[in-house]
């Protein structure tokens, strides 16, 4: 028996039991005595192995720190790095992505090889293989968007064998991803899993990921010298149109309510194409609510996932016009919350807003240090640390008590219908179908509740360049706290546009006319947002107050980790990191 057949079986059996994905697996008398061949003849065991792959590969939940740091970019723990003038390959924030993905890919390759030796019926085998091919394509997509070309492994390596394979070209990696997704689509043709299996990959998820991958392939990230005139844009349009057509036929669409997309009890709504499920009390804390709540309402880590002022400014007015440009609503920083895009109130908690966190009826959130709980007070103070003066509402369960914050069970939606619409809009705009692109954005705004006006929902853009900006602006607010912003700036090669800018927060101060503080009004939540004045300044976080973004131009592709090159001399380093490998498609 080949060496690689031994190591995985012990881990697999352990995971099969702990996952509890199918009760039949618990009926096996002696799990430790299972032969590898039995796995691929028993649907329960084969699906348990697949469930372990889901757990390893799919996101563990909502992105952390997706609003407070990096202009709402949705990246963990990179502020200190991207503010350094010099970034070392060994300390790049994605250094660990490389090795982690290949551990997962090896497990997928084992399944794809060994399942052919079992006696599963063809229909069961096709479903398992189709889902695994999707997961492998997804893993290679995670690699290519970070590194460009990487080694392609489609067969399991034996134990003790280091990765001794050269980098494939970026084009070859995309071809491998496309091939896996095409085959997955064939095997899962028409597969729409029932509610009990809503987190499973079906044909709709395959089509939607093909559209996302095609959009990246066409993007300026991979085509810097011909960002919007390359032939890949037509393929991106075709893939996303095919995805939308399939989704519509299968009953997917925009959820009627924006906030309702993430409501517990509305899981599996028609907008959710690919979901990572959370269910209390067995699997919780996907939203990491303890880091997004105000300090008085959480156990720890308050201020780790709060919106910055740049995100608040990105929301248009209620008629869809940008702040300061609306013919119908006047914008004033001192009443910045008034007459905004309804997604603003559905996503953002500001000083004086009703926020019944902890299940406290009528509770308003205060941040002024004279009115707020000490744990919630926010000041523009050089000695202060943490917070932005606002909080997030999106994906939260305010009914949970302070001691229950880790019980958040809001599902993470990795791909939703709105993304497919905006992916299609972006591709349509680049292939000369700008009116179609505008109509797709209008659908998003109509669902958001923006005033229709004369039917344009505040959209005045008509040129290709202006509509491109419109789509990116729409994505910023539509996907706030969903971790898309960083990748949008990366694939459009506009990350460096943040250079020289500061993250800002908003501080509140009770107006003199309302002084001294009335304890009854404070404790009865009677102070309203307009009872305060507001000031805006840099967020005072490490490494130091006043540090601006300084993102180097070589940040668009990560270097291959030095440790991996030391293990495998066949790996070439990328051009921008002292090597000769070109990570683009050019």
Secondary structure, DSSP 8 states (H G I E B T S, - for coil): --THHHHHHHHHHHHHHHH---GGGGG-S-GGG--HHHHTT-HHHHHHHHHHHHHHHS--SS-TTTTTSTTTT--SS-HHHHTSS---GGG-TTTTHHHHHHHHHHHHHHHHHHGGGS---HHHHHHHHHHHHHHHHHHHHHHHHHHSS-----S---TT---------HHHHHHHHHHHHHHHHHHTTT----GGGTTS--HHHHHHHHHHHHHHHHSTTT-TTSTTTSTHHHHHHHHHHHHHHHHHHTT----SSSGGGG-TT-TT-TTEEEEE--BTTTB--SS-HHHHS-GGGSSS-TTSS---HHHHHHS-BTTS--TT--SS----GGGTTTTB-HHHHHHEE-TT-B--GGG-TT-B---STTTS-TTT-----TT--S--S-EE-TT--TTS-GGGGGG----EEEEEHHHHHHHHHHHHHHTT-HHHHHHHHHHHHHHHT---TTTTTT----SHHHHHHHHHHHHHHHTTTTT-HHHHHHHTT-GGGGTT---EEEEEEE-GGG-S--HHHHHTT---GGGEEEEEEE---TT-TT------GGGGS----HHHHHH-TT---BGGGTSSB--S--
